[in-house]
Amino acid sequence: MAIDTLTPLEQRIELSGISWETYERLLAELRDRRLRLTYYRGNLEIMAPSPEHEFYKKIIGRFVETLAEELKVKIYPLGSTTFKRPELSGVEPDECFYIQNRRSVQGKKRLDLNTDPPPDLVIEIDITSSSENRLAVYADLEVLEVWRYDGKFLKIYQLQNRQYIQVHESLAFPEVAITEIAQFLQQAMDANIDYLDLIRSFRQWIESQVQE
């Protein structure tokens, strides 16, 4: 077991040469702690999210729910559920949603990607650490759409031929210019802006988009 990177500022540890069995054991042992584990073909990342990271994931999740409300799109949120492709990849998204495949999983207490579809939409926050490496994991899981926010820009990626391509329109919400959501996210950390006031402003913006 070799330790490649230890970054206290980002609270992130990267390990190589990790067996699938070790990953599964760590998942079981650390499930009650506030840690995220990402496994990709022998490489393991362990990350302790910062308050800033958690705030952004919460607010983007709320934005997705608001989009769904206003556009009358049915969704099934599963937060940071652990998804695994045994012996290859495992990941806990910042947020995830079933939309197109909602009926296939709704109400299930356990999911098996051998028989169940992966999430339709995954959210990744890149404020304290990059999710670039996790794109390969999501490709293994065959997640069709990933949104990444880096503190300035919200980027949309869609899976094409097992690779993610940056696009300008969401499969889930094609009626709205999703990348423009970044303007609201940049306001989110302003101490003078109330969280619920920001949600209301976002809702009004969606309504104006739909009217146009």
Kinemage of the C-alpha trace (Angstrom):
@kinemage 1
@onewidth
@group {chain A} dominant
@subgroup {mainchain}
@vectorlist {calphas} color= white
{ca met a 1} P 0.000 0.000 0.000
{ca ala a 2} L 1.675 3.218 -1.173
{ca ile a 3} L 0.671 6.719 -0.076
{ca asp a 4} L 0.997 9.128 -3.004
{ca thr a 5} L -0.513 12.368 -1.746
{ca leu a 6} L -1.491 13.815 1.601
{ca thr a 7} L -2.969 17.291 1.380
{ca pro a 8} L -4.101 18.564 4.808
{ca leu a 9} L -5.514 21.781 3.332
{ca glu a 10} L -7.902 19.783 1.161
{ca gln a 11} L -8.207 16.999 3.771
{ca arg a 12} L -7.536 14.450 1.082
{ca ile a 13} L -5.508 11.239 0.991
{ca glu a 14} L -4.736 9.248 -2.177
{ca leu a 15} L -3.624 5.605 -1.963
{ca ser a 16} L -2.536 3.211 -4.689
{ca gly a 17} L -2.357 -0.567 -4.826
{ca ile a 18} L -5.604 -0.969 -2.896
{ca ser a 19} L -7.607 -4.169 -3.363
{ca trp a 20} L -11.359 -4.168 -3.849
{ca glu a 21} L -11.692 -6.113 -0.597
{ca thr a 22} L -9.839 -3.355 1.299
{ca tyr a 23} L -12.109 -0.718 -0.249
{ca glu a 24} L -15.210 -2.662 0.796
{ca arg a 25} L -13.856 -3.064 4.337
{ca leu a 26} L -13.107 0.663 4.627
{ca leu a 27} L -16.602 1.505 3.403
{ca ala a 28} L -18.047 -0.633 6.183
{ca glu a 29} L -15.722 0.702 8.875
{ca leu a 30} L -16.024 4.394 7.934
{ca arg a 31} L -19.703 4.544 7.008
{ca asp a 32} L -20.623 6.598 10.103
{ca arg a 33} L -17.865 9.166 9.542
{ca arg a 34} L -18.020 12.255 7.346
{ca leu a 35} L -15.620 10.907 4.730
{ca arg a 36} L -15.973 10.264 1.000
{ca leu a 37} L -14.291 7.259 -0.570
{ca thr a 38} L -13.658 6.996 -4.309
{ca tyr a 39} L -12.194 3.806 -5.770
{ca tyr a 40} L -10.888 3.413 -9.316
{ca arg a 41} L -9.052 0.281 -10.405
{ca gly a 42} L -6.716 -0.005 -7.428
{ca asn a 43} L -6.543 3.699 -6.544
{ca leu a 44} L -8.403 5.046 -3.525
{ca glu a 45} L -9.142 8.644 -2.552
{ca ile a 46} L -10.358 9.478 0.960
{ca met a 47} L -11.663 13.016 1.408
{ca ala a 48} L -13.107 14.934 4.348
{ca pro a 49} L -15.347 17.644 2.787
{ca ser a 50} L -15.000 21.246 3.966
{ca pro a 51} L -17.978 23.386 5.094
{ca glu a 52} L -17.679 25.347 1.833
{ca his a 53} L -17.859 22.138 -0.185
{ca glu a 54} L -20.914 20.940 1.738
{ca phe a 55} L -22.679 24.289 1.352
{ca tyr a 56} L -22.253 24.314 -2.416
{ca lys a 57} L -23.414 20.729 -2.803
{ca lys a 58} L -26.480 21.530 -0.705
{ca ile a 59} L -27.394 24.606 -2.698
{ca ile a 60} L -26.890 22.997 -6.128
{ca gly a 61} L -29.026 20.099 -4.968
{ca arg a 62} L -31.695 22.598 -3.950
{ca phe a 63} L -31.382 24.308 -7.340
{ca val a 64} L -31.977 20.978 -9.110
{ca glu a 65} L -35.077 20.387 -6.997
{ca thr a 66} L -36.320 23.906 -7.769
{ca leu a 67} L -35.723 23.354 -11.487
{ca ala a 68} L -37.711 20.130 -11.299
{ca glu a 69} L -40.561 21.858 -9.443
{ca glu a 70} L -40.837 24.724 -11.908
{ca leu a 71} L -40.431 22.589 -15.034
{ca lys a 72} L -42.679 19.826 -13.671
{ca val a 73} L -39.951 17.192 -14.038
{ca lys a 74} L -40.227 14.175 -11.742
{ca ile a 75} L -37.001 13.352 -9.886
{ca tyr a 76} L -35.781 10.874 -7.280
{ca pro a 77} L -32.874 12.261 -5.178
{ca leu a 78} L -30.348 9.857 -3.677
{ca gly a 79} L -27.762 12.300 -2.314
{ca ser a 80} L -24.355 10.710 -1.677
{ca thr a 81} L -25.406 7.082 -2.069
{ca thr a 82} L -22.469 4.713 -2.679
{ca phe a 83} L -22.481 3.246 -6.198
{ca lys a 84} L -20.174 0.372 -7.136
{ca arg a 85} L -19.072 -1.620 -10.155
{ca pro a 86} L -17.475 -4.577 -8.309
{ca glu a 87} L -13.724 -4.988 -8.671
{ca leu a 88} L -13.498 -1.796 -10.792
{ca ser a 89} L -14.987 1.386 -9.370
{ca gly a 90} L -16.906 2.834 -6.442
{ca val a 91} L -17.954 6.392 -5.661
{ca glu a 92} L -20.157 8.594 -3.487
{ca pro a 93} L -21.382 11.601 -5.512
{ca asp a 94} L -21.837 14.980 -3.872
{ca glu a 95} L -25.452 14.787 -5.051
{ca cys a 96} L -27.241 12.534 -7.515
{ca phe a 97} L -30.678 12.265 -9.057
{ca tyr a 98} L -32.668 9.726 -10.982
{ca ile a 99} L -34.802 11.444 -13.607
{ca gln a 100} L -35.254 9.484 -16.857
{ca asn a 101} L -34.830 6.194 -14.955
{ca arg a 102} L -36.703 7.280 -11.842
{ca arg a 103} L -39.347 4.556 -12.060
{ca ser a 104} L -36.695 1.830 -12.209
{ca val a 105} L -35.335 2.578 -8.734
{ca gln a 106} L -37.964 4.504 -6.806
{ca gly a 107} L -38.793 2.805 -3.513
{ca lys a 108} L -35.883 0.363 -3.590
{ca lys a 109} L -33.813 0.094 -0.396
{ca arg a 110} L -30.799 -1.420 -2.165
{ca leu a 111} L -29.446 -0.826 -5.674
{ca asp a 112} L -27.329 -3.198 -7.742
{ca leu a 113} L -25.802 -1.701 -10.878
{ca asn a 114} L -25.737 -5.160 -12.441
{ca thr a 115} L -29.503 -4.896 -12.728
{ca asp a 116} L -30.382 -1.275 -11.843
{ca pro a 117} L -29.470 1.826 -13.875
{ca pro a 118} L -26.945 4.380 -12.546
{ca pro a 119} L -28.092 7.902 -11.583
{ca asp a 120} L -29.132 10.082 -14.518
{ca leu a 121} L -27.499 13.201 -13.069
{ca val a 122} L -24.506 13.548 -10.744
{ca ile a 123} L -23.258 16.765 -9.095
{ca glu a 124} L -19.574 17.252 -8.231
{ca ile a 125} L -18.113 20.227 -6.333
{ca asp a 126} L -14.507 21.110 -7.212
{ca ile a 127} L -13.919 23.908 -4.695
{ca thr a 128} L -11.377 22.113 -2.487
{ca ser a 129} L -10.338 19.210 -4.723
{ca ser a 130} L -10.778 18.319 -8.379
{ca ser a 131} L -13.342 15.734 -9.450
{ca glu a 132} L -11.460 15.164 -12.728
{ca asn a 133} L -10.356 11.685 -11.650
{ca arg a 134} L -13.906 10.761 -10.666
{ca leu a 135} L -15.107 11.221 -14.242
{ca ala a 136} L -13.396 7.923 -15.105
{ca val a 137} L -15.328 6.289 -12.251
{ca tyr a 138} L -18.630 7.700 -13.502
{ca ala a 139} L -17.789 6.446 -16.986
{ca asp a 140} L -17.334 2.941 -15.517
{ca leu a 141} L -20.751 3.311 -13.884
{ca glu a 142} L -22.233 4.681 -17.161
{ca val a 143} L -23.654 7.863 -15.627
{ca leu a 144} L -24.976 9.884 -18.571
{ca glu a 145} L -24.613 13.422 -17.158
{ca val a 146} L -22.276 15.115 -14.658
{ca trp a 147} L -22.360 18.753 -13.496
{ca arg a 148} L -19.107 20.155 -12.058
{ca tyr a 149} L -18.809 23.472 -10.210
{ca asp a 150} L -15.352 24.923 -9.497
{ca gly a 151} L -16.262 28.145 -7.718
{ca lys a 152} L -16.613 30.144 -10.945
{ca phe a 153} L -18.113 27.981 -13.656
{ca leu a 154} L -20.751 25.274 -13.788
{ca lys a 155} L -19.852 22.793 -16.542
{ca ile a 156} L -22.018 20.065 -18.022
{ca tyr a 157} L -20.513 16.771 -19.181
{ca gln a 158} L -22.309 13.997 -21.055
{ca leu a 159} L -21.103 10.461 -21.672
{ca gln a 160} L -20.401 9.678 -25.314
{ca asn a 161} L -18.530 6.530 -26.357
{ca arg a 162} L -17.386 5.997 -22.729
{ca gln a 163} L -15.859 9.482 -22.513
{ca tyr a 164} L -17.262 12.708 -21.084
{ca ile a 165} L -17.727 15.590 -23.499
{ca gln a 166} L -18.444 19.115 -22.269
{ca val a 167} L -21.770 20.351 -23.641
{ca his a 168} L -23.960 23.435 -23.248
{ca glu a 169} L -27.374 21.837 -22.736
{ca ser a 170} L -28.581 19.456 -20.036
{ca leu a 171} L -30.355 16.227 -20.916
{ca ala a 172} L -32.405 16.594 -17.761
{ca phe a 173} L -33.408 20.257 -18.170
{ca pro a 174} L -32.958 21.294 -21.825
{ca glu a 175} L -35.300 24.293 -21.428
{ca val a 176} L -32.879 26.193 -19.168
{ca ala a 177} L -29.380 27.606 -19.706
{ca ile a 178} L -27.852 25.522 -16.904
{ca thr a 179} L -24.367 27.046 -17.101
{ca glu a 180} L -25.856 30.414 -16.121
{ca ile a 181} L -26.684 28.961 -12.710
{ca ala a 182} L -23.099 29.871 -11.771
{ca gln a 183} L -24.190 33.500 -11.352
{ca phe a 184} L -26.389 32.426 -8.432
{ca leu a 185} L -23.729 30.145 -6.957
{ca gln a 186} L -21.253 33.029 -6.880
{ca gln a 187} L -23.715 34.965 -4.717
{ca ala a 188} L -24.224 32.052 -2.346
{ca met a 189} L -21.228 32.772 -0.101
{ca asp a 190} L -22.084 36.471 0.259
{ca ala a 191} L -22.761 37.013 3.975
{ca asn a 192} L -25.352 39.656 3.102
{ca ile a 193} L -27.516 37.311 1.004
{ca asp a 194} L -29.987 35.054 2.775
{ca tyr a 195} L -30.114 31.440 1.615
{ca leu a 196} L -33.884 31.367 1.068
{ca asp a 197} L -33.836 34.773 -0.632
{ca leu a 198} L -31.327 33.347 -3.095
{ca ile a 199} L -33.571 30.345 -3.751
{ca arg a 200} L -36.481 32.702 -4.420
{ca ser a 201} L -34.368 34.732 -6.858
{ca phe a 202} L -33.335 31.523 -8.578
{ca arg a 203} L -36.969 30.422 -8.893
{ca gln a 204} L -37.899 33.761 -10.461
{ca trp a 205} L -35.036 33.388 -12.933
{ca ile a 206} L -36.296 29.940 -13.992
{ca glu a 207} L -39.768 31.356 -14.521
{ca ser a 208} L -38.329 34.087 -16.766
{ca gln a 209} L -36.344 31.480 -18.735
{ca val a 210} L -39.435 29.394 -19.350
{ca gln a 211} L -41.481 32.421 -20.421
{ca glu a 212} L -38.834 33.362 -22.991
